[in-house]
């Protein structure tokens, strides 16, 4: 699920795999979280749902490796589920006046730019390996976001400050990861469609100066 290898397993085109079903559960957790926070104002249960969603992000990758059930669909669904969850949760917390709007924009704008470039160059999946920085970024944001919600539920200043430590670190890594993925996407497109432009020019021998042998 998370990342890709140079050799594709035999079930790379499989759809109904256990890891993919776990990822679907993570997708379904997003609307449940939105309903709990905005309609029911159940912040504690919202934190619980986010914790379960965070666990599934690790479990599906672990199961995929252990059962050799990595798949093309899983490679697309896994990061997509993370992005959908982060954006939806961030929008929910902005609407609930828990998260500032600027943080939502800083989260969404790089994703929109990267998605647009990927769709334009590759019509979808650019088949890039998920970096450790990208996974760490997602983990930091998925920890900081429920902690911010938990701080409101508990009315805890300490939890509030700790949540912003994770969120701040996550947003810094988010911008850096965006830069890395953007460079990787454009470099791969240039390599595939304009291979000659990426090769360094060879230094031709200089002509001897006039009067010299």
Backbone bond lengths (Angstrom), bond angles and torsions (degrees), N, CA, C in turn:
res aa  C-N    CA-C-N  psi(-1)  N-CA   C-N-CA  omega(-1)  CA-C   N-CA-C  phi
1 X - - - 1.453 - - 1.520 110.99 -
2 X 1.296 116.06 -59.96 1.449 119.35 -176.30 1.509 109.12 -88.91
3 X 1.350 117.56 114.74 1.452 121.15 -178.62 1.506 111.01 87.45
4 X 1.321 115.56 176.32 1.447 120.89 -179.41 1.512 108.93 -143.16
5 X 1.294 116.16 157.66 1.455 121.33 179.02 1.505 108.77 -110.47
6 X 1.311 115.51 166.94 1.456 119.93 -177.61 1.510 111.55 -72.50
7 X 1.328 117.56 -25.81 1.461 120.84 178.10 1.510 108.92 -113.71
8 X 1.300 117.23 125.96 1.447 121.92 -178.62 1.516 111.00 -80.51
9 X 1.342 119.37 135.05 1.451 121.35 176.53 1.512 111.08 -69.32
10 X 1.321 115.66 169.51 1.458 120.06 -175.66 1.533 111.84 -66.58
11 X 1.341 118.51 -26.81 1.458 120.33 -176.83 1.514 111.28 -97.99
12 X 1.366 118.37 31.04 1.451 121.45 -176.66 1.522 112.18 -64.24
13 X 1.346 118.38 -23.23 1.460 121.59 179.75 1.527 112.78 -98.10
14 X 1.320 117.02 7.07 1.468 120.31 -179.11 1.518 111.03 -67.40
15 X 1.328 115.53 149.54 1.464 121.81 -179.97 1.517 110.68 -114.57
16 X 1.337 117.06 -54.57 1.463 121.38 -176.95 1.521 110.38 -84.85
17 X 1.318 116.56 77.49 1.456 121.73 176.43 1.528 108.77 -114.62
18 X 1.313 115.87 159.85 1.469 120.01 179.54 1.529 111.53 -61.18
19 X 1.342 119.96 -45.43 1.464 119.38 177.98 1.529 112.91 -59.52
20 X 1.334 117.06 -39.07 1.462 119.63 179.19 1.525 111.38 -66.05
21 X 1.335 117.21 -37.38 1.465 120.40 177.27 1.530 111.02 -65.35
22 X 1.332 116.44 -37.67 1.460 120.21 176.79 1.529 110.63 -64.67
23 X 1.330 115.99 -38.72 1.457 119.95 177.78 1.526 110.89 -65.25
24 X 1.333 117.25 -36.95 1.468 120.67 176.53 1.528 110.36 -61.46
25 X 1.337 116.44 -39.09 1.470 120.14 176.72 1.523 110.09 -59.77
26 X 1.335 117.44 -38.90 1.459 120.57 178.06 1.524 110.96 -65.22
27 X 1.326 116.82 -38.78 1.468 120.18 174.69 1.529 110.70 -59.13
28 X 1.340 116.86 -44.67 1.465 121.21 -176.90 1.521 111.83 -68.86
29 X 1.328 116.89 -23.93 1.460 119.46 178.80 1.519 113.01 -68.29
30 X 1.324 117.22 -24.65 1.469 120.46 -177.77 1.527 112.59 -64.80
31 X 1.343 119.58 -53.63 1.474 117.89 178.27 1.525 112.79 -63.78
32 X 1.342 117.25 -30.17 1.457 119.86 177.22 1.530 110.36 -64.55
33 X 1.316 116.50 -41.92 1.461 120.60 177.93 1.524 110.82 -62.48
34 X 1.328 116.66 -45.86 1.468 120.68 -179.65 1.523 110.34 -58.76
35 X 1.324 117.06 -43.13 1.470 121.29 -179.69 1.529 111.52 -65.20
36 X 1.331 116.52 -42.31 1.462 120.45 -178.72 1.525 111.89 -63.91
37 X 1.333 116.60 -40.70 1.469 120.00 -174.92 1.524 112.00 -80.69
38 X 1.331 117.14 -46.86 1.465 119.52 -173.36 1.524 113.13 -84.90
39 X 1.324 117.74 -35.92 1.469 119.84 -177.15 1.523 112.76 -93.34
40 X 1.327 116.56 -40.58 1.455 120.50 -174.98 1.525 113.85 -101.25
41 X 1.336 116.45 -15.99 1.472 121.71 -176.20 1.532 111.33 54.95
42 X 1.314 115.32 35.07 1.464 121.94 178.45 1.522 108.11 -94.69
43 X 1.333 116.37 81.40 1.460 120.44 -174.93 1.530 111.93 -68.56
44 X 1.312 116.78 -36.13 1.457 119.61 178.44 1.510 112.22 -62.53
45 X 1.335 116.54 -45.86 1.462 120.30 177.42 1.530 110.95 -67.14
46 X 1.325 116.37 -31.86 1.459 119.16 175.72 1.516 111.69 -62.43
47 X 1.345 116.26 -41.73 1.463 120.41 176.07 1.525 110.62 -61.78
48 X 1.336 116.73 -40.54 1.472 121.06 179.61 1.529 110.69 -61.75
49 X 1.321 116.86 -43.76 1.472 120.76 179.97 1.520 110.09 -63.38
50 X 1.333 117.19 -42.45 1.458 120.07 179.02 1.529 111.13 -64.16
51 X 1.323 116.66 -36.74 1.464 120.02 178.00 1.526 110.87 -63.86
52 X 1.338 115.97 -42.99 1.473 119.93 177.53 1.525 110.68 -62.34
53 X 1.335 116.39 -42.60 1.461 120.71 179.39 1.523 110.69 -62.99
54 X 1.337 116.74 -39.21 1.452 119.75 177.52 1.515 112.46 -65.13
55 X 1.322 116.56 -36.98 1.469 120.70 177.63 1.522 111.30 -65.42
56 X 1.319 117.08 -41.46 1.460 119.62 -179.68 1.522 111.62 -64.43
57 X 1.340 116.94 -27.59 1.458 119.99 178.89 1.519 110.37 -64.09
58 X 1.329 117.73 -33.71 1.462 121.59 177.54 1.534 110.87 -84.65
59 X 1.336 116.27 -38.72 1.464 120.51 -174.49 1.520 111.53 -64.79
60 X 1.351 117.84 -42.44 1.466 118.51 -175.87 1.525 111.56 -64.66
61 X 1.340 117.10 -37.85 1.459 119.45 176.92 1.517 111.93 -67.38
62 X 1.333 116.92 -39.86 1.467 121.70 179.09 1.531 110.60 -63.54
63 X 1.336 116.17 -46.41 1.468 120.70 -179.83 1.525 110.78 -64.53
64 X 1.336 115.82 -40.01 1.463 119.44 -179.08 1.526 110.98 -60.77
65 X 1.318 116.28 -41.04 1.465 119.46 -179.76 1.523 111.54 -72.82
66 X 1.327 117.26 -42.39 1.455 120.77 -177.10 1.527 112.25 -67.45
67 X 1.338 116.59 -39.91 1.461 120.75 -177.44 1.525 112.56 -95.65
68 X 1.331 116.35 3.07 1.460 120.77 -178.12 1.530 110.73 54.81
69 X 1.328 115.44 47.74 1.467 120.90 -178.87 1.525 111.37 -116.45
70 X 1.306 116.90 33.59 1.455 119.11 173.05 1.524 109.00 -68.49
71 X 1.319 116.54 146.95 1.461 119.92 -176.71 1.518 110.03 -150.35
72 X 1.322 115.16 160.00 1.460 121.38 177.11 1.526 110.27 -61.26
73 X 1.335 116.46 -43.93 1.463 120.14 179.34 1.526 110.75 -62.86
74 X 1.322 116.22 -40.20 1.457 119.94 179.51 1.510 112.18 -63.99
75 X 1.336 117.54 -39.12 1.453 120.88 179.33 1.517 111.42 -62.88
76 X 1.333 117.02 -30.10 1.458 120.80 178.64 1.526 110.85 -83.40
77 X 1.337 115.95 -43.34 1.466 120.54 -175.49 1.519 112.92 -67.44
78 X 1.326 117.28 -38.11 1.462 120.58 -173.45 1.522 112.71 -60.95
79 X 1.348 119.88 -56.63 1.466 118.74 177.38 1.515 112.86 -67.01
80 X 1.366 116.92 -30.12 1.458 119.55 178.29 1.529 110.79 -64.52
81 X 1.341 116.40 -41.00 1.464 120.32 178.02 1.528 110.54 -62.24
82 X 1.336 116.67 -38.98 1.459 120.38 177.34 1.518 111.29 -62.73
83 X 1.329 116.07 -46.28 1.463 120.12 -177.56 1.525 111.13 -65.36
84 X 1.347 116.51 -44.91 1.462 120.61 -179.83 1.525 110.08 -61.45
85 X 1.335 116.40 -43.39 1.455 120.24 -179.31 1.522 111.07 -63.46
86 X 1.337 117.14 -48.02 1.455 120.32 -177.77 1.525 112.13 -62.32
87 X 1.331 116.10 -43.95 1.463 119.55 -178.88 1.525 110.84 -67.81
88 X 1.346 116.75 -46.18 1.455 120.33 -179.28 1.522 111.97 -63.74
89 X 1.330 116.08 -42.12 1.466 120.13 178.66 1.524 110.48 -65.26
90 X 1.336 116.64 -41.39 1.463 120.33 179.76 1.529 110.98 -64.08
91 X 1.332 116.90 -43.80 1.467 120.40 178.07 1.521 110.07 -61.24
92 X 1.331 115.88 -42.68 1.469 120.43 179.61 1.526 111.25 -60.20
93 X 1.330 116.58 -43.88 1.456 120.12 -178.33 1.520 111.85 -72.04
94 X 1.332 117.32 -29.22 1.474 119.86 174.05 1.520 109.83 -67.51
95 X 1.321 116.67 -45.03 1.470 120.86 178.61 1.528 110.36 -61.95
96 X 1.326 116.33 -35.47 1.465 121.34 -180.00 1.530 112.12 -82.59
97 X 1.336 117.98 5.63 1.469 123.27 179.40 1.534 112.53 60.41
98 X 1.316 115.92 34.47 1.463 121.32 177.36 1.522 110.96 -104.71
99 X 1.315 116.41 -30.39 1.461 122.65 -177.52 1.530 108.99 -120.04
100 X 1.336 118.55 139.88 1.477 120.21 178.70 1.525 111.71 -73.46
101 X 1.317 115.77 152.37 1.457 121.12 -177.66 1.528 111.74 -65.25
102 X 1.331 117.74 -34.86 1.463 119.94 -176.22 1.528 111.29 -62.60
103 X 1.330 117.03 -34.08 1.457 119.11 179.34 1.523 110.87 -68.52
104 X 1.318 116.46 -37.61 1.461 120.40 176.63 1.525 110.55 -61.97
105 X 1.332 116.85 -44.21 1.464 120.44 179.97 1.522 110.91 -64.55
106 X 1.330 116.69 -40.24 1.464 120.31 178.79 1.515 111.54 -65.34
107 X 1.314 116.53 -27.94 1.459 121.08 178.16 1.522 111.70 -80.05
108 X 1.333 116.49 -42.05 1.465 120.89 -170.88 1.526 112.47 -81.85
109 X 1.324 117.99 -42.88 1.464 120.79 -172.79 1.523 112.52 -58.43
110 X 1.351 120.32 -48.01 1.471 118.53 177.23 1.526 112.97 -60.85
111 X 1.335 117.46 -36.85 1.465 120.13 178.96 1.521 111.41 -65.78
112 X 1.325 116.42 -40.52 1.468 120.41 179.36 1.525 110.35 -65.05
113 X 1.331 116.77 -42.73 1.464 120.64 179.05 1.526 110.47 -62.56
114 X 1.337 116.44 -46.35 1.466 120.32 -178.47 1.520 111.07 -65.61
115 X 1.324 117.51 -41.04 1.461 120.88 178.40 1.522 110.79 -63.44
116 X 1.335 117.06 -41.78 1.468 120.98 -179.57 1.519 110.91 -63.93
117 X 1.336 116.76 -43.61 1.461 120.51 179.69 1.522 110.83 -65.04
118 X 1.339 116.80 -41.42 1.457 120.62 179.71 1.521 111.45 -64.62
119 X 1.337 116.92 -42.94 1.459 120.33 178.50 1.524 111.23 -65.30
120 X 1.319 116.61 -37.74 1.466 120.34 -178.23 1.525 111.65 -69.31
121 X 1.338 116.35 -43.66 1.457 120.20 -176.41 1.523 113.38 -82.38
122 X 1.345 117.24 -37.37 1.465 120.39 -170.79 1.522 113.51 -123.28
123 X 1.317 118.44 2.63 1.469 122.62 -178.99 1.529 111.60 56.01
124 X 1.328 117.01 30.23 1.458 118.97 179.12 1.515 111.94 146.06
125 X 1.342 116.71 -116.54 1.452 122.59 -174.06 1.522 110.66 -81.14
126 X 1.354 115.81 125.49 1.455 119.71 177.75 1.521 111.86 -86.72
127 X 1.346 117.79 -1.76 1.470 122.85 178.08 1.530 111.33 57.71
128 X 1.330 115.61 46.70 1.456 120.46 177.89 1.520 109.88 -98.91
129 X 1.312 116.03 143.51 1.451 120.98 178.94 1.526 110.10 -72.53
130 X 1.330 116.51 135.61 1.450 121.14 177.31 1.523 108.73 -70.39
131 X 1.334 117.22 126.31 1.452 121.19 -176.46 1.527 110.72 -84.60
132 X 1.332 115.00 159.33 1.456 120.20 176.63 1.525 110.88 -62.99
133 X 1.331 116.53 -35.44 1.461 120.21 177.84 1.526 110.27 -63.43
134 X 1.324 116.54 -41.84 1.459 119.95 179.08 1.518 112.11 -63.16
135 X 1.337 117.14 -41.96 1.460 120.35 178.73 1.528 111.22 -68.18
136 X 1.344 116.69 -38.35 1.465 120.15 178.63 1.520 110.34 -66.36
137 X 1.330 116.21 -40.49 1.465 121.47 175.99 1.520 111.47 -56.54
138 X 1.328 114.87 -48.52 1.464 119.73 -179.33 1.523 111.01 -62.80
139 X 1.329 116.49 -41.47 1.466 120.51 179.65 1.524 110.85 -62.56
140 X 1.345 116.63 -43.75 1.459 120.36 -179.52 1.522 111.37 -62.72
141 X 1.321 116.72 -41.75 1.465 120.30 179.80 1.530 111.22 -70.11
142 X 1.336 116.09 -37.22 1.462 119.56 179.94 1.527 112.00 -72.97
143 X 1.339 116.97 -19.38 1.465 120.32 174.06 1.527 110.26 -86.38
144 X 1.328 115.82 -45.22 1.460 119.72 -176.93 1.513 113.99 -66.19
145 X 1.324 116.97 -35.85 1.465 120.14 -177.31 1.527 112.49 -65.56
146 X 1.341 119.75 -51.99 1.467 117.86 177.48 1.529 112.88 -65.90
147 X 1.343 117.53 -28.63 1.461 119.36 177.14 1.521 111.09 -66.20
148 X 1.322 116.46 -35.40 1.467 119.70 176.81 1.523 110.50 -65.99
149 X 1.320 115.35 -38.87 1.457 119.82 176.81 1.523 110.74 -68.86
150 X 1.321 116.06 -38.48 1.460 120.75 178.56 1.526 110.80 -65.90
151 X 1.332 116.57 -35.82 1.466 120.35 178.14 1.521 111.26 -61.47
152 X 1.325 115.90 -37.66 1.470 119.10 177.33 1.521 111.04 -70.42
153 X 1.330 116.22 -39.97 1.464 119.49 -179.57 1.528 111.42 -65.57
154 X 1.338 117.06 -36.86 1.458 121.43 -177.93 1.524 112.78 -94.55
155 X 1.323 116.52 -10.49 1.467 122.02 -174.73 1.525 110.00 55.51
156 X 1.347 114.94 48.61 1.463 121.86 -174.76 1.519 110.33 -110.37
157 X 1.347 116.23 118.81 1.457 120.14 177.81 1.526 111.47 -68.98
158 X 1.330 117.26 -37.18 1.461 120.55 179.49 1.522 111.05 -61.92
159 X 1.327 116.58 -45.84 1.470 120.69 178.83 1.516 110.73 -64.08
160 X 1.323 116.66 -35.50 1.470 121.45 178.34 1.527 110.64 -62.61
161 X 1.337 116.83 -47.11 1.464 121.02 -179.83 1.534 110.40 -65.22
162 X 1.324 116.97 -43.54 1.463 120.95 179.85 1.527 111.02 -62.83
163 X 1.334 115.87 -38.53 1.464 119.82 177.63 1.521 111.00 -60.62
164 X 1.326 116.48 -41.56 1.465 119.31 -179.19 1.522 112.34 -72.48
165 X 1.326 118.27 -23.44 1.462 120.19 172.95 1.522 109.59 -64.05
166 X 1.343 116.43 -47.06 1.462 120.82 177.84 1.525 111.33 -65.46
167 X 1.331 116.88 -43.43 1.462 120.18 -178.29 1.528 111.15 -65.82
168 X 1.324 117.01 -41.75 1.461 120.09 178.92 1.515 111.85 -62.80
169 X 1.349 115.94 -46.26 1.461 119.61 177.81 1.526 110.93 -63.28
170 X 1.339 116.23 -39.88 1.459 120.39 179.80 1.515 112.65 -63.93
171 X 1.339 117.33 -39.49 1.459 120.22 -178.80 1.529 111.36 -70.82
172 X 1.340 117.26 -36.52 1.470 119.87 175.50 1.531 109.74 -62.07
173 X 1.323 116.20 -46.53 1.471 120.01 178.57 1.531 110.93 -65.64
174 X 1.335 116.66 -31.08 1.463 120.85 179.17 1.526 110.65 -62.83
175 X 1.324 116.48 -44.53 1.465 120.46 -180.00 1.531 110.37 -67.06
176 X 1.348 116.58 -41.51 1.466 119.92 179.37 1.533 110.67 -66.13
177 X 1.329 116.73 -43.45 1.468 120.36 179.46 1.524 110.72 -63.47
178 X 1.329 116.71 -39.12 1.463 120.08 176.80 1.523 110.53 -59.32
179 X 1.331 116.88 -44.70 1.462 120.49 179.62 1.525 110.93 -61.27
180 X 1.342 116.48 -42.31 1.462 120.03 -179.68 1.520 111.70 -65.35
181 X 1.334 117.26 -45.74 1.462 120.64 -179.97 1.526 110.88 -65.47
182 X 1.319 116.64 -39.03 1.461 120.26 -179.62 1.530 110.18 -62.76
183 X 1.328 116.40 -45.75 1.460 120.52 177.72 1.525 110.43 -62.56
184 X 1.332 117.12 -41.07 1.464 121.00 -178.96 1.529 111.30 -65.17
185 X 1.332 117.44 -41.14 1.467 121.28 -179.74 1.522 110.45 -64.79
186 X 1.316 116.92 -48.72 1.465 119.64 -178.92 1.526 111.43 -66.68
187 X 1.331 116.75 -36.15 1.469 119.41 178.54 1.523 111.10 -67.10
188 X 1.331 117.36 -39.73 1.461 120.29 179.41 1.524 110.54 -67.19
189 X 1.322 116.73 -39.65 1.466 119.81 177.56 1.519 110.39 -63.40
190 X 1.322 117.10 -42.76 1.464 120.89 179.30 1.523 111.00 -65.33
191 X 1.330 116.52 -38.48 1.460 120.71 179.85 1.524 111.76 -66.31
192 X 1.356 116.25 -38.42 1.463 120.29 -177.21 1.521 112.77 -77.84
193 X 1.339 117.23 -38.07 1.462 120.52 -171.23 1.526 113.67 -108.35
194 X 1.318 116.87 -22.16 1.462 119.68 178.13 1.528 109.54 -136.31
195 X 1.326 116.75 64.01 1.467 119.72 -174.37 1.516 113.28 -62.34
196 X 1.326 117.50 -29.92 1.461 120.01 -176.91 1.509 113.14 -68.24
197 X 1.349 116.73 -28.81 1.458 119.63 -175.78 1.505 112.70 -75.44
198 X 1.362 117.41 -21.19 1.461 120.51 -178.05 1.519 113.13 -87.90
199 X 1.362 117.15 -9.45 1.445 120.19 -179.04 1.523 109.88 -85.04
200 X 1.310 117.80 133.55 1.462 119.62 178.61 1.516 111.54 -67.72
201 X 1.302 115.18 145.92 1.452 119.56 -179.71 1.523 110.14 -72.66
202 X 1.317 114.88 136.79 1.460 119.19 178.79 1.521 109.41 -78.49
203 X 1.303 115.80 140.83 1.459 120.18 179.46 1.518 109.43 -80.44
204 X 1.330 116.11 114.14 1.448 120.61 178.90 1.525 109.19 -79.76
205 X 1.317 117.71 147.42 1.475 119.46 179.06 1.516 111.42 -62.74
206 X 1.325 114.98 138.11 1.456 119.11 -178.82 1.526 109.95 -73.08
207 X 1.328 114.45 145.23 1.465 119.36 177.07 1.517 109.18 -69.66
208 X 1.315 117.98 140.37 1.466 119.79 179.77 1.513 110.58 -63.72
209 X 1.333 115.66 144.01 1.444 119.80 178.83 1.519 110.34 -66.66
210 X 1.342 114.55 152.66 1.463 119.51 -177.54 1.533 110.37 -61.68
211 X 1.284 114.55 133.23 1.450 119.02 178.09 1.517 112.11 95.81
212 X 1.339 117.98 -9.61 1.448 120.00 178.45 1.519 109.83 -103.45
213 X 1.318 119.85 149.90 1.479 122.23 -178.63 1.502 110.02 -71.20
